[in-house]
Amino acid sequence: MIYSFIHGERIVNLLPISVREDRAPHIYKSDSMTLIVGPNDSGKTELLASLCHSIARRESTKFEIEGRIEDVGIVYFSPAPFTRLRFPKASRRVKVISQRHASPVTQDILDNLKEKFGFSGSVKLRLRYGPEDGVRELLSMAMEIPSKIPLFSELEIATLNYQKASSIWRSEDDSGSGGNRERQSAMVAAQRALKDEIEDLVKARLGPNYQHFLIALAFLVKSGVAKRLQIKYFWNSLAGKSWDANLLALVDIIGDISTKFSLDQLVSGVEIDRAPSDLGIEEVDGLVTIGVDGLSSGAEALVTQFTAISSAVDELSLAGASSIIVLIDEGDAFLHLAWQQRYIKEIDRFARAICPRWAEIQVVVATHSPVLMSDFPRDYILRLSKEKDEVCPSPFSSFAAPLEKIVETAAGAGSIGQLAADVIRAQLSRGEGADTRIVEWIDDPLLRRYLLEKVGHAD
């Protein structure tokens, strides 16, 4: 367990020394949780990045630590965009992840979050690409260099029609060719006709399983495997040449998957309650995706966050980390206040659940939310000032305090928005000429009464 580390010229306590020395019982199930708060540009993310770099470099002299720095693994997660240059490269002991790093959703995580936060949704398996994607790739060569297509004669009329419509659409001469919208519609219709003829041609040459070939082609092309060559090989193979071995292997896998579910289901998404391997499905990295459908943005953010962190902790455990630090930067983003009230309790439970029994886990959460601050005693909060890297020693309210008190002290903000404050000041400046209709908008009875008295309109 790490108790403190040096950030710049400051000593930062993760689990405050006063709590550790007193041997006070932890109120959290995980070994420790620390909350970092402070205004924008106070250095919260920089502090977390500094901790990541110190762990990555194994700078043991920077830490007061129980155990060896070599045994520590660290995860940084944020749902917000962040500059990767701030953080060390991902390694066996450092995992820097974001909302974009999708990990396969596990049913137990989904079911638990659905129960705790009260949302609905289901895990769905789908093919990343459909037959339409393969046709689109073949269409690209037919439109660009049709003379290179071995079967051009069978598509000649449709290709020439498309080229003519495309040329007319790009023409600046409006005479006799209709308006721009009409020309564009004619071009789109000609392109659609060419695409349909390509699909019919593939079907005629390959038979009932032609869609498997199209999906395999799309996957190879989208995976960056020599795009033009793959499309060229496909056209040549349709004309009678041998098929690429990689493509045939994918066709077999797609055919096997389609024996479990229909192709329509696999393209639109089929609900599953087990891992693909448990369904007897052979997976190729990126060929199938596993995600959750029917979620709000907040629910999706939660599922993605918990899944990504769980996956990262698993990787650290496999690498031998016996002390794991999880840094969560603004993890409450996208969450309604009611869900923020459940968030810390669930993070605490989740951290212990995903940590191996032989390891310790610490959680550090950075936030602007006064709701999250209400779940932490003062000794568990690191409050940064507007002066970067400076820690505010002044007393403040947090654990189980009224939110307005937390906003004023721990968060260091006003109790109302700037617009409302400006409107109130404007009415005060008007004196007896104040607009009482605007004053009556104020829903704080004491503030409304005070303002009415000041402008001379109190009954």
C-alpha positions in Angstrom: 0.0 0.0 0.0 1.2 3.5 -0.9 0.7 6.1 1.9 2.3 9.2 0.3 4.4 10.3 -2.7 6.4 13.3 -3.8 4.6 15.4 -6.4 6.9 18.3 -7.5 8.0 19.7 -4.2 5.0 18.6 -2.3 4.3 15.4 -0.2 0.9 14.1 -1.2 -0.9 11.7 1.2 -3.1 9.1 -0.5 -4.3 7.7 2.8 -3.8 10.6 5.2 -1.0 10.0 7.7 -3.2 11.1 10.6 -5.7 8.3 9.9 -2.9 5.7 9.4 -1.0 6.6 12.6 -4.2 6.4 14.7 -5.0 3.1 13.2 -8.5 4.3 12.6 -10.7 1.7 11.0 -11.3 2.3 7.3 -14.9 3.1 6.5 -14.4 1.6 3.0 -14.1 -2.1 2.1 -11.2 -1.5 -0.2 -7.9 -0.9 1.5 -8.2 2.8 1.1 -10.0 5.4 -0.9 -8.9 9.0 -1.4 -10.9 11.9 -3.0 -9.1 14.7 -4.8 -11.0 17.9 -5.3 -10.2 21.4 -6.4 -11.2 24.0 -9.1 -10.4 23.6 -12.8 -6.8 24.1 -13.5 -5.8 23.3 -9.9 -3.7 20.3 -11.1 -5.8 17.3 -10.3 -5.0 15.5 -13.5 -1.4 16.5 -13.4 -1.1 15.0 -9.9 -2.6 11.7 -11.1 -0.3 11.7 -14.1 2.7 12.4 -11.9 1.8 9.4 -9.8 1.5 7.2 -12.9 5.0 8.3 -14.1 6.5 7.7 -10.7 5.1 4.2 -10.6 6.2 3.5 -14.2 9.8 4.7 -13.4 9.9 2.7 -10.2 11.1 5.8 -8.3 11.1 4.2 -4.9 12.6 7.2 -3.1 9.5 9.2 -3.9 7.1 7.0 -2.0 6.3 6.0 1.6 5.2 2.5 0.8 4.3 -0.7 2.4 6.0 -3.4 0.3 8.1 -2.9 -2.8 7.5 -0.4 -5.6 8.2 -3.2 -8.1 5.0 -4.9 -6.9 2.7 -1.9 -7.6 0.5 -1.7 -10.7 -1.6 1.4 -11.6 -4.7 2.1 -13.6 -5.7 5.6 -14.8 -9.3 6.0 -16.1 -11.2 9.0 -17.3 -14.4 9.2 -19.4 -13.3 12.6 -20.6 -10.8 13.3 -23.4 -7.3 13.7 -22.1 -3.8 14.3 -23.6 -2.0 11.0 -23.6 1.4 12.8 -23.7 0.8 13.6 -20.0 0.9 9.9 -19.1 3.5 7.1 -19.5 3.0 4.5 -22.2 0.8 1.6 -21.2 2.9 -1.3 -20.0 2.6 -4.5 -17.9 2.3 -2.4 -14.7 0.7 0.8 -16.1 -2.7 0.9 -17.7 -3.9 4.3 -19.1 -7.5 3.9 -20.4 -10.5 6.0 -21.4 -14.1 5.7 -22.4 -12.9 4.9 -25.9 -11.1 1.7 -24.8 -14.0 -0.7 -25.1 -13.6 -4.0 -23.3 -15.9 -7.0 -23.6 -18.8 -6.5 -21.3 -19.2 -9.3 -18.7 -22.7 -10.3 -17.7 -22.0 -10.1 -14.0 -20.8 -6.5 -14.2 -23.8 -5.6 -16.3 -26.3 -7.4 -14.0 -24.9 -5.8 -10.9 -24.9 -2.3 -12.3 -28.5 -2.8 -13.6 -29.6 -3.9 -10.1 -27.7 -1.1 -8.2 -28.5 1.8 -10.6 -31.9 0.6 -11.9 -31.4 0.7 -15.7 -32.1 -1.8 -18.4 -30.0 -3.2 -21.2 -28.7 -6.4 -22.7 -25.4 -7.8 -23.9 -25.4 -8.3 -27.6 -23.0 -10.1 -29.9 -22.7 -8.9 -33.5 -20.4 -9.1 -36.4 -18.4 -5.9 -36.8 -19.1 -5.8 -40.5 -22.0 -7.0 -42.7 -22.3 -8.1 -46.3 -23.1 -4.5 -47.3 -19.6 -3.4 -46.2 -18.0 -6.0 -48.5 -20.2 -4.8 -51.5 -19.1 -1.2 -50.7 -15.4 -2.2 -51.0 -16.0 -3.9 -54.4 -18.0 -0.9 -55.5 -15.1 1.4 -54.8 -12.9 -0.3 -57.4 -15.8 -0.5 -59.9 -16.2 3.2 -59.7 -12.6 4.2 -59.7 -10.9 1.9 -62.2 -13.6 -0.4 -63.8 -11.2 -1.5 -66.5 -9.2 -3.4 -63.9 -12.2 -5.6 -63.0 -11.9 -9.0 -64.7 -15.7 -9.2 -65.0 -16.2 -5.7 -66.3 -18.2 -6.9 -69.3 -21.0 -8.1 -67.0 -21.1 -4.7 -65.2 -20.4 -2.5 -68.2 -23.8 -1.0 -68.7 -24.3 -0.2 -65.0 -20.8 1.1 -64.7 -21.2 3.4 -67.8 -24.5 4.6 -66.5 -22.9 5.5 -63.2 -20.0 7.3 -64.8 -22.3 9.3 -67.0 -24.6 10.3 -64.1 -21.5 11.2 -62.0 -20.0 13.3 -64.7 -23.3 15.2 -65.2 -23.6 15.8 -61.4 -20.1 17.3 -61.3 -20.8 19.5 -64.3 -21.2 23.2 -63.7 -23.4 23.5 -66.8 -27.1 23.4 -65.7 -28.6 23.6 -69.2 -30.8 20.7 -70.0 -29.6 18.5 -67.2 -32.0 19.6 -64.4 -31.1 21.2 -61.1 -28.3 20.1 -58.8 -30.6 18.1 -56.6 -32.0 16.2 -59.6 -28.5 15.5 -60.9 -27.4 14.2 -57.5 -30.4 12.0 -57.2 -29.7 10.5 -60.6 -26.1 9.8 -59.7 -27.1 8.2 -56.4 -29.6 6.0 -58.2 -27.0 4.9 -60.7 -24.6 4.1 -58.0 -27.2 2.0 -56.2 -28.0 0.1 -59.4 -24.3 -0.7 -59.9 -24.0 -1.9 -56.3 -27.0 -4.2 -56.7 -25.5 -5.7 -59.9 -22.2 -6.3 -58.1 -24.0 -8.1 -55.2 -26.0 -10.2 -57.8 -22.8 -11.1 -59.6 -21.1 -12.2 -56.4 -24.2 -14.2 -55.4 -24.3 -15.9 -58.8 -20.7 -16.9 -58.7 -20.5 -18.0 -55.0 -23.9 -19.4 -54.2 -25.9 -19.2 -50.9 -22.9 -18.5 -48.7 -21.8 -15.4 -50.8 -22.5 -13.1 -47.9 -19.8 -14.8 -45.8 -17.2 -14.0 -48.4 -18.3 -10.3 -48.5 -18.1 -10.1 -44.7 -14.6 -11.6 -44.7 -13.5 -9.2 -47.4 -14.8 -6.2 -45.4 -13.0 -7.4 -42.3 -9.6 -7.8 -44.1 -9.9 -4.5 -45.8 -11.0 -2.6 -42.6 -8.2 -4.3 -40.7 -5.7 -2.6 -43.0 -4.5 -5.7 -44.8 -3.4 -4.2 -48.2 -6.8 -2.8 -49.1 -6.4 -2.5 -52.9 -4.7 -5.8 -53.2 -7.5 -7.5 -51.2 -10.2 -6.1 -53.4 -8.2 -7.0 -56.6 -7.7 -10.6 -55.3 -11.4 -10.9 -54.6 -12.4 -9.7 -58.2 -9.8 -12.1 -59.7 -11.1 -15.0 -57.5 -14.6 -14.3 -58.7 -13.2 -14.7 -62.3 -11.8 -18.1 -61.5 -8.4 -17.7 -59.8 -7.6 -19.3 -56.4 -8.9 -17.7 -53.2 -6.7 -16.0 -50.6 -6.1 -18.5 -47.7 -6.7 -15.8 -45.0 -10.1 -15.0 -46.6 -11.1 -18.6 -46.8 -10.2 -19.2 -43.1 -12.4 -16.2 -42.2 -15.3 -17.5 -44.3 -15.1 -20.8 -42.4 -15.3 -19.0 -39.1 -18.2 -16.8 -40.2 -20.0 -19.9 -41.5 -19.5 -21.6 -38.1 -20.8 -18.6 -36.2 -23.8 -18.4 -38.6 -24.8 -22.0 -37.6 -25.4 -20.7 -34.1 -27.4 -17.6 -35.1 -28.8 -16.3 -38.3 -26.8 -13.8 -40.3 -29.5 -11.1 -39.9 -29.2 -11.6 -36.1 -25.4 -11.4 -36.2 -25.4 -8.2 -38.2 -28.1 -6.4 -36.1 -27.0 -7.9 -32.8 -28.1 -11.0 -30.9 -28.6 -11.1 -27.1 -26.3 -13.5 -25.3 -25.8 -14.4 -21.6 -22.5 -16.2 -22.0 -19.1 -15.5 -23.4 -18.7 -16.4 -27.1 -16.2 -19.2 -26.2 -18.9 -20.7 -24.0 -21.3 -20.7 -27.0 -18.8 -22.6 -29.1 -17.9 -19.6 -31.2 -14.3 -19.2 -32.4 -13.3 -15.6 -32.1 -11.0 -13.5 -34.3 -9.9 -10.3 -32.7 -12.2 -7.6 -34.1 -14.5 -9.9 -36.1 -17.2 -9.9 -33.5 -18.1 -7.2 -31.0 -19.7 -7.6 -27.6 -21.6 -4.6 -26.4 -24.6 -3.4 -24.5 -27.7 -2.1 -26.2 -30.6 0.0 -24.9 -28.5 2.1 -22.5 -28.7 5.8 -21.6 -25.5 7.8 -21.9 -25.1 7.6 -18.1 -25.6 3.8 -18.0 -23.3 3.3 -20.9 -20.6 5.4 -19.2 -20.9 3.3 -16.0 -20.8 0.0 -17.9 -17.8 1.1 -20.0 -16.0 2.4 -17.0 -16.4 -0.6 -14.7 -15.7 -3.0 -17.5 -12.5 -1.2 -18.6 -11.2 -0.9 -15.1 -11.9 -4.6 -14.4 -10.1 -5.6 -17.5 -7.1 -3.5 -16.6 -6.9 -4.9 -13.1 -7.0 -8.4 -14.5 -4.0 -7.6 -16.7 -2.1 -6.1 -13.8 -2.9 -9.2 -11.7 -1.6 -11.5 -14.4 1.6 -9.4 -14.5 2.1 -10.1 -10.8 1.1 -6.8 -9.3 0.3 -7.3 -5.6 -0.6 -3.7 -4.8 -3.0 -2.0 -7.3 -3.9 1.6 -7.5 -6.9 2.7 -9.4 -7.1 6.4 -10.4 -10.5 7.6 -11.6 -10.6 11.1 -13.0 -14.1 12.5 -13.2 -15.7 9.1 -13.2 -19.0 10.6 -12.2 -19.3 12.5 -15.5 -22.7 11.8 -17.3 -24.3 10.7 -14.0 -27.5 12.2 -12.6 -27.3 13.3 -9.0 -29.2 10.3 -7.8 -26.6 8.0 -9.4 -23.8 10.1 -8.1 -25.1 9.3 -4.6 -24.7 5.6 -5.3 -21.4 5.9 -7.2 -18.8 5.8 -4.3 -20.5 2.9 -2.5 -20.5 0.9 -5.7 -16.9 1.8 -6.6 -15.9 0.7 -3.1 -17.7 -2.7 -3.5 -16.5 -3.1 -7.1 -12.8 -2.4 -6.2 -12.8 -5.2 -3.6 -14.7 -7.6 -5.9 -12.3 -7.3 -8.8 -9.1 -7.4 -6.8 -7.4 -10.8 -6.3 -7.5 -12.1 -2.7 -3.7 -12.0 -2.5 -3.5 -8.3 -3.5 -4.3 -4.9 -2.0 -6.2 -2.2 -3.9 -6.4 1.5 -3.5 -8.8 3.9 -5.2 -8.1 7.6 -5.8 -11.0 9.6 -7.3 -10.8 13.1 -8.6 -14.1 15.0 -8.9 -15.9 18.3 -8.9 -19.1 16.8 -7.5 -20.2 17.9 -4.0 -22.4 14.8 -3.9 -19.2 12.6 -4.0 -17.6 14.9 -1.5 -20.5 14.1 0.9 -19.4 10.5 1.0 -15.8 11.2 2.2 -14.6 12.4 5.7 -12.2 15.3 5.6 -9.2 13.0 6.4 -9.9 11.2 3.1 -10.0 14.3 0.9 -7.0 16.0 -0.7 -8.2 19.5 -1.6 -6.0 21.4 -4.1 -6.0 25.2 -4.3 -6.0 27.4 -7.4 -2.2 27.6 -6.9 -1.2 24.4 -8.7 0.1 21.6 -6.5 -0.8 23.5 -3.3 -2.9 21.7 -0.8 -5.6 23.7 1.1 -5.2 23.1 4.9 -8.2 25.2 5.8 -11.2 23.3 7.4 -14.1 22.4 5.3 -17.3 20.4 5.4 -17.8 17.1 3.6 -19.0 13.8 5.1 -22.8 13.8 5.4 -22.9 17.6 5.4 -25.6 19.6 3.5 -24.7 20.0 -0.1 -24.8 23.8 0.1 -22.2 23.7 2.9 -20.0 21.4 0.8 -20.3 23.6 -2.2 -19.3 26.6 -0.2 -16.3 25.0 1.7 -15.0 21.8 0.1 -15.8 22.8 -3.4 -15.0 26.5 -2.9 -17.9 27.8 -5.0 -20.9 30.0 -4.6 -24.3 28.6 -3.9 -26.1 30.0 -7.0 -25.2 30.5 -10.6 -23.4 33.5 -12.0 -26.5 34.6 -14.1 -28.8 34.5 -11.1 -26.2 36.4 -9.0 -25.9 39.1 -11.7 -29.7 39.5 -12.0 -30.0 39.9 -8.2 -27.3 42.5 -8.2 -28.9 44.4 -11.0 -32.2 44.6 -9.1 -30.4 45.7 -6.0 -28.8 48.5 -7.9 -32.2 49.7 -9.1 -33.5 50.3 -5.6 -37.2 51.1 -5.5 -37.2 50.7 -9.3 -36.5 47.0 -9.0 -38.8 44.7 -10.9 -40.7 42.8 -8.2 -41.8 40.2 -10.8 -38.1 39.2 -11.2 -37.5 39.3 -7.4 -40.5 36.9 -6.9 -38.6 34.4 -9.1 -36.2 33.8 -6.3 -37.1 30.4 -4.6 -35.0 31.0 -1.5 -37.5 32.7 0.8 -34.9 34.4 3.0 -33.0 35.8 0.0 -36.2 36.9 -1.6 -37.4 38.7 1.6 -33.9 40.3 2.1 -34.0 41.6 -1.5 -37.5 43.0 -1.2 -36.6 44.8 2.0 -33.5 46.3 0.4 -35.4 47.7 -2.6 -38.2 49.0 -0.4 -41.0 46.6 -1.5 -41.4 44.4 1.6 -44.9 44.3 3.0 
